[in-house]
Amino acid sequence: METKKEESRIAVIGIVVEQEASVDVLNETLHEYREYIIGRMGIPYREKKVNIISIAIDAPQDKISALSGKIGNLPNIQSKTVYSGVKA
């Protein structure tokens, strides 16, 4: 019997880290989802004392939502998720 493969989505999570003390817990959270992360770009904006991170991810909708929710609940971190119309 053939099982249905879970449909995946492509998304980008934009993250602004407002205090450097929050970086470790963010990295731990991202590490939990490493199998879905396509790429990551981090920009330290020293003048404003923030870090800007973008995460490209290809995962089932529920995994992206779970990761986005976890990131959104971290202290001193702001995030938004943008989804592609592409489904695999």
HELIX and SHEET records of a PDB file:
HELIX    1   1 GLU A   20  SER A   22  5                                   3    
HELIX    2   2 VAL A   23  GLU A   32  1                                  10    
HELIX    3   3 GLN A   61  GLY A   72  1                                  12    
SHEET    1   A 4 ILE A  37  TYR A  45  0                                        
SHEET    2   A 4 VAL A  50  PRO A  60 -1                                        
SHEET    3   A 4 SER A   8  VAL A  17 -1                                        
SHEET    4   A 4 ILE A  77  LYS A  87 -1                                        
END                                                                             
